[in-house]
């Protein structure tokens, strides 16, 4: 370099450039000199890792081999094999094409490319590859078989599109089933079949086709949007939100996707929040959230029906029997086969002490969900309560609701005890009647003010029934006070406790 500077001027500049090039050649030669050995090493490591199923590591070595020698058709072919093993056919195609360009008579690459093109639904391009293979190897069985499939695929595609344009969607679906067998990686075929399912009123099957179709293109926002809209219409709001986000990942400024995203996100947040509130037993707040959800999406019946069902559930939990029965009945009209609604309405009827209707609802619920233990147990309890009510219903005796607290029970007891005190009656017949009612009133108070006995009664068992006492029936029920004023005859006065 010092010698070049002495020359000076243009000659010196040219001298410097020449020396620089020589130095670069020396450096590159050092790299490339080792590169050939390194390339062989990368290829060998790639082969071993591929055989061991370590695909990502194998791919890394084949990347290095391709970078080291971009003129070696085998490195491209081997890297394509790794891409295929990883299920990345789209990535394999350019490598196979490059291998064919470098070596046009390399039949394995052409056969492999033809197979991929066939699976992608490119019948004409696939046929060209298979024909080329057969021109060079006329007895190649796989190429012969795949060429037949290519011709069949082209005919089926034409038949399917003709049927679709004629509005014969059922025939289109039938034809496309065979098309998809031959070309499972073709998004257009799945999208066409999905459109047929939508027109035939079967959105669930359309979703099954759109989900893979959306992944078979590098940018398939339209499929993600349609998939999200279908799921939203079916009440699958979480899945809808997931797929509309996939659309926005491809283009965050897509107006249609962003508009739908805002709607789904708002509704999903309301519904999820409502369920969280139910888990926290904040039933009033949960009902308000469901009311808001119905306003957010008033046009799709699924969400209104869901909101009504859950509000029915919340009202039962709040022990608002009459309101619950009204809302549950409306929800039942909207969704007659919903076992949860029938279960909740049955519980509302129990709160209202209408056990016959509760039994009817539980029996109907079992028709739609025979495996539910909750419904089975609820039916058994309702049947027990109905049986007991035909004997004695302590709530009805005191004239209080099933959700009455202890103070309300004692208040009702005092009032009735004073009203039916036997001393208030003169004739023997009236006294006998009063005695019977007085005992029932006292028994009701005893059961309903004792948490353990009340729970047993609420579960369908009368804790004062001799049949339920230890040792079986036949024993006399214990009088709930300190003495039984009816043991002896003659004149007597009652003294009883009020608390």
SVG drawing of the C-alpha trace seen along z (x, -y; Angstrom):
<svg xmlns="http://www.w3.org/2000/svg" viewBox="-118 -12 125 62">
<polyline fill="none" stroke="black" stroke-width="0.4" points="0.0,0.0 3.0,-2.4 4.3,-1.6 1.0,-2.6 0.9,-5.9 4.3,-6.7 2.9,-6.3 0.2,-8.8 -2.6,-10.0 -4.9,-7.6 -2.2,-5.0 -1.8,-5.0 -5.6,-4.6 -5.7,-1.7 -2.8,-0.1 -4.6,-0.4 -7.8,1.2 -5.8,4.1 -4.1,4.8 -7.5,4.6 -9.0,7.1 -6.0,9.4 -6.4,9.2 -10.2,9.9 -9.5,12.9 -7.0,14.1 -9.6,13.7 -12.4,15.3 -10.1,18.1 -9.4,18.7 -13.1,18.9 -14.0,20.7 -11.0,23.0 -12.4,24.1 -16.0,23.8 -15.8,26.9 -14.9,29.0 -17.4,27.1 -20.1,27.7 -19.5,31.4 -19.6,31.3 -22.9,29.3 -24.4,31.8 -23.3,34.8 -24.6,33.2 -27.8,32.3 -28.2,35.9 -27.6,37.3 -29.9,34.8 -32.7,35.4 -32.4,39.2 -32.7,38.5 -35.8,36.4 -34.1,33.2 -35.5,31.2 -34.8,27.6 -31.2,28.4 -30.9,30.2 -32.4,27.3 -29.8,24.9 -27.0,27.0 -28.6,27.2 -29.0,23.4 -25.3,23.1 -24.6,25.6 -26.7,23.7 -25.1,20.4 -21.6,22.0 -22.4,23.4 -25.3,21.9 -24.6,23.9 -25.0,27.3 -28.4,28.7 -28.2,31.4 -28.1,29.0 -31.3,27.4 -32.9,30.7 -31.9,31.9 -33.0,28.7 -36.4,29.1 -36.6,32.6 -36.3,31.0 -38.9,28.4 -41.3,31.2 -40.5,33.2 -41.5,30.1 -44.7,29.8 -43.6,26.6 -44.4,27.5 -44.5,23.8 -40.9,23.4 -39.8,26.6 -41.1,25.5 -38.5,22.8 -35.6,25.1 -37.0,27.9 -37.4,25.4 -33.8,24.2 -32.5,27.7 -34.3,28.4 -32.9,25.2 -29.4,26.2 -29.9,29.8 -33.0,30.1 -32.5,33.9 -32.6,34.4 -35.8,36.5 -36.3,36.9 -36.7,33.1 -39.1,32.9 -41.2,35.8 -41.2,34.2 -42.3,30.9 -45.0,32.5 -46.3,34.2 -46.5,30.9 -48.1,29.1 -50.7,31.9 -51.5,31.6 -51.8,27.8 -54.4,28.3 -52.1,27.1 -53.1,29.9 -51.6,28.5 -48.2,27.7 -48.0,31.0 -48.9,32.8 -46.0,31.1 -43.5,32.4 -44.8,35.9 -44.7,35.9 -41.1,34.8 -40.2,37.6 -41.9,40.1 -40.1,38.7 -36.8,39.5 -38.0,42.7 -41.0,44.1 -41.6,47.0 -41.6,44.8 -44.7,46.1 -45.1,43.3 -45.0,40.7 -47.6,42.7 -50.0,42.9 -49.6,39.2 -50.1,38.2 -53.5,40.1 -54.4,38.2 -53.5,34.9 -55.8,35.5 -58.5,36.7 -58.1,33.6 -58.4,31.2 -61.7,32.9 -63.1,32.9 -62.3,29.2 -64.2,28.3 -67.1,30.5 -67.3,28.9 -67.2,25.4 -69.9,26.1 -72.2,27.6 -71.5,24.7 -72.5,22.1 -75.7,24.1 -76.5,23.8 -76.2,27.5 -74.3,27.3 -74.8,30.9 -73.2,32.2 -70.4,29.7 -69.7,30.9 -69.7,34.5 -67.2,33.8 -65.0,31.7 -64.6,34.5 -62.6,36.4 -60.8,33.2 -59.6,32.7 -58.4,36.3 -56.1,35.6 -55.2,32.0 -55.5,31.6 -53.3,28.4 -55.5,26.5 -57.2,23.6 -59.5,22.7 -61.1,26.1 -61.8,25.9 -63.1,22.3 -65.4,23.4 -66.8,26.3 -67.1,24.0 -69.2,21.6 -71.4,24.6 -71.9,25.6 -72.9,22.0 -75.5,21.9 -76.7,25.3 -77.2,24.0 -74.4,26.0 -71.9,23.4 -70.2,25.9 -68.9,27.9 -67.9,24.6 -65.8,23.8 -64.0,27.2 -63.0,26.3 -62.2,22.6 -59.9,23.2 -57.2,25.1 -57.9,23.0 -56.9,19.9 -53.5,21.4 -52.8,22.7 -52.2,19.2 -49.5,16.8 -52.1,13.9 -55.7,15.2 -57.4,12.4 -60.7,13.0 -60.8,16.6 -59.9,15.5 -62.6,12.9 -65.3,15.3 -64.2,17.9 -64.5,15.4 -67.9,14.1 -69.2,17.7 -68.0,18.6 -69.4,15.3 -72.8,16.1 -72.8,19.5 -71.9,18.1 -68.3,19.2 -67.1,15.7 -63.7,16.8 -62.8,18.7 -64.1,15.8 -61.8,13.4 -58.8,15.7 -59.3,15.8 -60.0,12.1 -56.7,11.4 -55.0,13.6 -56.4,11.4 -55.1,8.3 -51.6,9.9 -51.5,10.0 -52.6,6.4 -53.5,4.3 -55.1,1.7 -57.6,4.0 -60.9,2.1 -63.3,5.0 -61.2,7.1 -60.7,4.3 -64.4,3.3 -65.4,6.9 -62.6,7.2 -63.9,4.3 -67.4,5.9 -66.2,9.3 -63.8,8.0 -66.5,5.9 -69.0,8.7 -66.4,11.3 -65.3,9.0 -68.9,8.6 -69.7,12.3 -66.4,13.3 -66.9,10.7 -70.4,11.9 -69.2,15.4 -66.5,14.2 -69.1,12.3 -71.2,15.5 -68.1,17.4 -67.8,14.6 -71.5,15.0 -72.1,11.4 -75.3,12.4 -76.9,8.9 -73.8,7.5 -73.6,10.5 -77.2,9.9 -76.4,6.3 -73.4,7.5 -75.7,9.9 -78.2,7.1 -75.4,5.0 -74.3,8.0 -77.8,8.2 -77.6,4.5 -74.1,5.0 -75.4,7.8 -79.2,7.7 -79.3,9.4 -77.9,12.8 -80.3,15.0 -77.6,17.2 -76.3,14.4 -79.8,13.2 -80.7,16.8 -77.5,17.3 -78.1,14.1 -81.7,15.1 -80.5,18.5 -77.8,17.1 -80.1,14.3 -82.6,17.1 -79.8,18.9 -78.8,15.7 -82.4,15.0 -82.6,18.5 -79.4,18.0 -80.8,14.7 -84.0,16.7 -86.3,14.4 -88.7,17.2 -91.4,15.4 -89.0,13.3 -86.9,16.4 -89.9,18.4 -90.9,15.6 -87.4,15.2 -86.7,19.0 -90.0,19.6 -89.1,17.0 -85.7,18.6 -87.4,22.1 -89.6,20.8 -86.5,19.6 -84.5,22.8 -87.0,25.6 -84.3,28.4 -81.9,26.6 -81.7,28.8 -80.0,26.1 -82.9,23.8 -85.3,26.5 -83.1,27.3 -83.0,23.7 -86.8,23.2 -87.3,26.4 -85.3,24.8 -87.4,21.7 -90.6,23.8 -89.1,25.4 -88.5,21.9 -92.1,21.2 -93.1,24.5 -94.6,25.7 -93.1,29.2 -95.2,30.9 -94.0,28.4 -90.5,28.8 -90.7,32.5 -92.1,32.0 -89.2,29.7 -86.6,32.0 -88.1,35.0 -88.1,33.1 -84.5,31.9 -83.4,35.6 -84.8,36.3 -82.3,33.8 -79.4,34.6 -79.7,38.1 -76.1,38.3 -76.2,35.2 -75.8,36.1 -77.0,32.6 -80.3,33.1 -80.7,36.7 -80.1,35.5 -82.4,32.5 -85.2,34.7 -84.9,37.1 -85.0,34.1 -88.0,32.6 -89.8,35.9 -89.0,36.2 -90.2,32.6 -93.4,33.4 -94.0,36.5 -93.4,34.5 -95.6,31.6 -98.5,34.0 -97.9,34.8 -96.6,31.6 -94.8,28.6 -93.3,26.6 -92.9,23.5 -96.6,23.6 -97.6,24.3 -96.0,21.1 -96.9,19.3 -93.3,18.3 -91.1,18.6 -88.3,21.1 -85.8,18.2 -87.3,16.8 -84.7,16.0 -84.9,17.0 -86.5,13.8 -89.3,14.1 -89.9,17.7 -90.2,16.8 -92.5,13.9 -94.8,16.1 -94.7,18.8 -95.7,16.3 -98.6,15.0 -100.0,18.4 -99.3,19.8 -101.5,17.1 -104.1,17.6 -104.4,21.4 -103.9,21.5 -106.4,24.2 -107.5,22.0 -109.0,19.7 -111.6,22.3 -114.6,23.6 -116.0,26.7 -114.2,30.0 -114.1,30.4 -112.6,26.9 -110.0,27.6 -109.0,30.8 -108.5,29.0 -106.6,26.3 -104.4,28.8 -103.5,30.4 -102.6,27.1 -100.8,25.9 -98.5,29.0 -97.8,28.5 -97.0,24.9 -94.6,25.7 -93.0,28.5 -92.5,26.2 -90.8,23.6 -88.6,26.3 -87.4,27.6 -87.0,24.3 -85.1,22.5 -82.6,25.4 -80.0,25.1 -79.3,28.8 -82.9,29.9 -83.9,27.2 -81.1,28.3 -82.4,31.9 -86.0,30.7 -84.7,28.6 -83.1,31.7 -86.4,33.6 -86.2,35.3 -88.6,34.6 -86.4,34.7 -89.5,35.2 -91.0,38.0 -90.8,41.3 -89.9,43.1 -86.7,41.1 -85.7,41.6 -83.0,44.1 -84.4,47.5 -87.2,47.1 -90.8,46.0 -93.4,46.6 -92.0,44.2 -93.9,41.2 -92.5,37.9 -91.0,36.0 -93.0,32.9 -90.8,29.9 -91.5,28.2 -90.6,29.0 -93.9,30.8 -96.8,32.1 -100.0,30.4 -102.2,33.0 -101.1,36.0 -103.9,35.7 -107.6,34.8 -109.5,32.2 -109.0,28.5 -105.5,27.2 -103.7,24.1 -100.9,23.8 -97.5,22.4 -95.1,22.4 -91.8,20.8 -91.7,18.1 -88.0,18.3"/>
</svg>
